[in-house]
Amino acid sequence: MESILDIQQVSKQYKTNTGLIKALNNVSLTVMRGEVFGLLGINGAGKTTLSSIIATLHPATSGTILFNGKNIYDDIISYRRQLGYCPQQQNLDEYLNVYQNLVFAGRYQLLPKPIIKQRVELLLTQFNLTRYAYNKVHELSGGTKQRLLIARALIHEPKIVILDEPTVGLDPDIRRSLWDHILQLKQQGITVILTTHYLDEAEVLSDRICILNQGTVLTIQSIKELKETHERASLEEIFLQLLAQERARE
């Protein structure tokens, strides 16, 4: 597999009334083309900060991000055209119906009208949204809204999709159905960066796992490698073991 995204010594600091907070500290990792790359960590570990920097929502304080070997800030518009982003907080337009939300996203991406129509119809079918096409957002269930968010992120056929806590707060059966959609993205050759605190979700979906703690990388390995290295049967046991080791060092 070849790399599609290289994060090199990325740090992020925030100024507060009490001083500087280091959200990320020299994070380096490589995301491979076509994989599901899981970002794990407890609240405040830096998962959402890192995904928002990759999505160019916030600049890094220092460090470099390469997309296909080129600095993303050398041509940020071209990079953004290859990127889909599904945020943690639902931000669909409540005044538009499902169809209109997707059309608006296509126009935002400057797609030609015939392509927009084609993409919208395809995504409505792919994400089982056809029956809801003319429903307003407030009429949708949480799981349906989440499918729409992912569909919207795919309107322009991006190479990378960032899913930030895509199943948080959903019922178990709805979470499982969304897992199928995420695995389908991988089958289509789309690279997925998955931020989650559900360890079972990460274990099922991810090709490799990056565990963050207090803004630093604890480990980056496949599930198989993690289980063999730590001699544990589940990702949850490994995760808790690594956190306990870190706390013992503090």
C-alpha positions as CSV (number, residue, x, y, z in Angstrom):
1,M,0.0,0.0,0.0
2,E,1.1,3.5,-0.7
3,S,0.7,6.6,1.5
4,I,-1.9,9.2,0.7
5,L,-1.5,11.4,3.8
6,D,1.7,12.1,5.8
7,I,1.4,14.0,9.0
8,Q,4.9,15.2,10.1
9,Q,5.5,16.6,13.6
10,V,2.2,18.4,13.9
11,S,1.6,20.4,17.1
12,K,-1.3,22.6,18.1
13,Q,-1.4,25.1,21.0
14,Y,-4.2,27.2,22.2
15,K,-3.9,30.3,24.3
16,T,-6.2,30.5,27.3
17,N,-6.6,32.8,30.3
18,T,-4.4,30.4,32.3
19,G,-1.7,30.0,29.7
20,L,-0.9,27.7,26.7
21,I,-2.6,24.4,26.2
22,K,-0.9,21.8,24.0
23,A,-3.6,19.9,22.2
24,L,-1.2,18.0,20.0
25,N,2.5,17.5,20.5
26,N,4.7,16.5,17.5
27,V,2.3,14.0,16.1
28,S,3.6,12.0,13.1
29,L,1.7,9.3,11.2
30,T,1.0,8.0,7.8
31,V,-2.4,7.2,6.3
32,M,-2.3,4.6,3.5
33,R,-4.4,4.8,0.4
34,G,-7.7,2.9,0.7
35,E,-7.5,2.0,4.4
36,V,-9.8,2.8,7.3
37,F,-7.5,4.5,9.8
38,G,-8.9,4.7,13.3
39,L,-8.1,7.6,15.7
40,L,-8.7,6.5,19.3
41,G,-8.3,8.2,22.7
42,I,-10.2,9.4,25.7
43,N,-11.9,12.8,25.6
44,G,-9.3,15.5,25.2
45,A,-6.7,13.2,23.7
46,G,-6.5,15.2,20.5
47,K,-8.6,13.2,18.1
48,T,-10.9,15.9,17.0
49,T,-8.1,18.5,17.0
50,L,-6.1,16.3,14.6
51,S,-9.0,15.5,12.3
52,S,-9.9,19.2,12.1
53,I,-6.4,20.1,11.2
54,I,-6.3,17.5,8.5
55,A,-9.7,18.9,7.3
56,T,-8.1,22.4,7.2
57,L,-10.7,23.7,9.6
58,H,-7.9,24.9,11.9
59,P,-4.2,25.5,11.2
60,A,-1.5,23.6,13.0
61,T,0.8,25.6,15.2
62,S,3.8,23.8,13.6
63,G,4.4,20.7,11.5
64,T,3.6,19.6,7.9
65,I,0.8,17.7,6.2
66,L,1.5,16.1,2.9
67,F,-1.2,14.8,0.5
68,N,0.3,12.6,-2.2
69,G,3.7,13.9,-1.3
70,K,2.8,17.6,-1.6
71,N,2.2,20.2,1.2
72,I,-1.5,20.7,1.5
73,Y,-1.0,24.5,2.0
74,D,0.8,24.8,-1.3
75,D,-2.6,24.4,-3.0
76,I,-5.2,24.1,-0.3
77,I,-8.1,24.5,-2.8
78,S,-7.1,21.4,-4.8
79,Y,-6.6,19.5,-1.5
80,R,-10.0,20.4,-0.2
81,R,-11.6,19.1,-3.4
82,Q,-10.1,15.7,-2.6
83,L,-11.5,15.8,1.0
84,G,-14.8,14.9,2.5
85,Y,-15.7,15.8,6.1
86,C,-18.4,14.5,8.3
87,P,-18.4,16.6,11.5
88,Q,-19.1,15.5,15.0
89,Q,-21.9,18.0,15.5
90,Q,-24.7,17.7,13.0
91,N,-24.8,20.9,10.8
92,L,-27.4,20.1,8.1
93,D,-29.6,22.9,6.9
94,E,-32.8,22.6,8.7
95,Y,-34.7,24.7,6.2
96,L,-33.9,22.3,3.3
97,N,-35.0,18.8,2.6
98,V,-32.7,15.9,2.1
99,Y,-32.5,16.3,-1.6
100,Q,-31.9,20.0,-1.4
101,N,-29.1,19.5,1.2
102,L,-27.3,17.3,-1.2
103,V,-27.8,19.6,-4.2
104,F,-26.6,22.6,-2.1
105,A,-23.4,20.6,-1.2
106,G,-22.8,19.9,-4.9
107,R,-23.2,23.5,-5.8
108,Y,-20.8,24.4,-3.0
109,Q,-18.3,22.1,-4.6
110,L,-18.9,23.8,-8.0
111,L,-20.0,20.7,-9.7
112,P,-21.9,21.0,-13.0
113,K,-25.7,20.6,-12.6
114,P,-25.9,17.3,-14.6
115,I,-23.2,15.8,-12.3
116,I,-25.0,17.0,-9.2
117,K,-28.2,15.4,-10.3
118,Q,-26.4,12.1,-11.0
119,R,-24.5,12.1,-7.7
120,V,-27.5,13.0,-5.6
121,E,-29.6,10.2,-7.1
122,L,-26.7,7.7,-6.6
123,L,-26.1,8.8,-3.0
124,L,-29.8,8.7,-2.1
125,T,-29.9,5.1,-3.3
126,Q,-26.5,4.1,-1.7
127,F,-27.5,5.4,1.7
128,N,-31.1,4.3,1.7
129,L,-32.3,7.9,1.7
130,T,-34.6,7.8,-1.4
131,R,-37.8,7.6,0.7
132,Y,-36.7,10.6,2.7
133,A,-35.7,12.8,-0.2
134,Y,-38.4,15.4,0.4
135,N,-38.4,15.3,4.1
136,K,-37.0,18.3,6.1
137,V,-34.1,17.6,8.3
138,H,-36.1,18.0,11.5
139,E,-38.3,15.1,10.4
140,L,-35.4,12.7,10.3
141,S,-34.2,10.3,13.0
142,G,-30.6,10.6,14.3
143,G,-29.4,7.6,12.2
144,T,-31.0,9.0,9.0
145,K,-29.4,12.4,9.6
146,Q,-26.0,10.7,10.1
147,R,-26.4,8.8,6.8
148,L,-27.2,12.1,5.1
149,L,-24.1,13.7,6.6
150,I,-21.9,11.0,5.2
151,A,-23.7,11.2,1.8
152,R,-23.1,15.0,1.8
153,A,-19.4,14.5,2.4
154,L,-19.2,12.2,-0.6
155,I,-21.0,14.4,-3.1
156,H,-17.8,15.5,-4.9
157,E,-16.2,12.0,-4.9
158,P,-13.4,12.7,-2.5
159,K,-10.3,10.5,-2.1
160,I,-10.3,10.9,1.7
161,V,-13.3,11.1,4.0
162,I,-12.9,12.2,7.7
163,L,-15.7,10.8,9.9
164,D,-15.5,12.5,13.3
165,E,-17.5,10.3,15.8
166,P,-20.1,9.3,13.2
167,T,-22.1,7.0,15.4
168,V,-22.0,8.8,18.8
169,G,-25.3,8.7,20.6
170,L,-27.0,6.3,18.2
171,D,-28.8,3.1,19.1
172,P,-26.7,-0.1,18.6
173,D,-28.7,-1.3,15.6
174,I,-28.3,2.0,13.9
175,R,-24.6,2.1,14.7
176,R,-24.2,-1.4,13.1
177,S,-26.0,-0.3,9.9
178,L,-23.7,2.7,9.6
179,W,-20.7,0.4,9.9
180,D,-21.8,-1.3,6.7
181,H,-21.8,2.0,4.9
182,I,-18.3,2.8,6.2
183,L,-17.0,-0.5,5.0
184,Q,-18.6,0.1,1.6
185,L,-16.5,3.3,1.4
186,K,-13.3,1.2,1.8
187,Q,-14.6,-1.2,-0.9
188,Q,-14.9,1.8,-3.2
189,G,-11.2,2.7,-2.7
190,I,-12.0,5.7,-0.5
191,T,-9.5,6.4,2.4
192,V,-11.4,6.8,5.7
193,I,-10.1,8.5,8.8
194,L,-12.4,7.4,11.6
195,T,-12.4,9.3,14.9
196,T,-14.3,7.3,17.5
197,H,-14.3,6.4,21.2
198,Y,-16.2,3.2,20.6
199,L,-13.5,0.5,20.8
200,D,-15.7,-2.2,19.3
201,E,-16.4,0.1,16.3
202,A,-12.7,0.7,15.8
203,E,-11.9,-3.0,16.1
204,V,-14.4,-4.0,13.5
205,L,-13.8,-1.2,11.0
206,S,-10.1,-0.1,11.2
207,D,-7.2,-1.5,9.2
208,R,-4.9,0.3,11.6
209,I,-5.3,2.1,14.9
210,C,-3.6,5.2,16.2
211,I,-4.1,5.7,19.9
212,L,-3.6,9.3,21.2
213,N,-3.1,10.4,24.8
214,Q,-2.7,14.0,25.9
215,G,-1.9,15.0,22.3
216,T,0.8,12.4,21.7
217,V,0.9,9.1,19.8
218,L,1.0,6.0,22.0
219,T,1.0,3.5,19.2
220,I,0.1,2.9,15.5
221,Q,-0.6,-0.7,14.6
222,S,-3.1,-3.0,13.0
223,I,-5.6,-4.8,15.3
224,K,-3.7,-8.1,14.7
225,E,-0.4,-6.5,15.6
226,L,-1.8,-4.9,18.7
227,K,-3.2,-8.2,20.0
228,E,0.0,-10.1,19.3
229,T,2.2,-7.4,20.8
230,H,0.2,-7.0,24.0
231,E,-1.1,-10.5,24.3
232,R,-4.7,-9.4,24.8
233,A,-7.9,-10.7,23.2
234,S,-9.7,-7.4,22.7
235,L,-8.9,-3.8,21.7
236,E,-10.6,-2.6,24.9
237,E,-8.1,-4.6,27.1
238,I,-5.2,-3.2,25.1
239,F,-6.5,0.4,25.3
240,L,-6.9,0.2,29.0
241,Q,-3.5,-1.4,29.5
242,L,-1.8,1.4,27.5
243,L,-3.5,4.1,29.4
244,A,-2.6,2.5,32.7
245,Q,1.0,2.3,31.6
246,E,1.0,6.0,30.7
247,R,-0.6,7.1,34.0
248,A,2.0,5.0,35.9
249,R,4.8,7.1,34.1
250,E,3.2,10.4,35.0
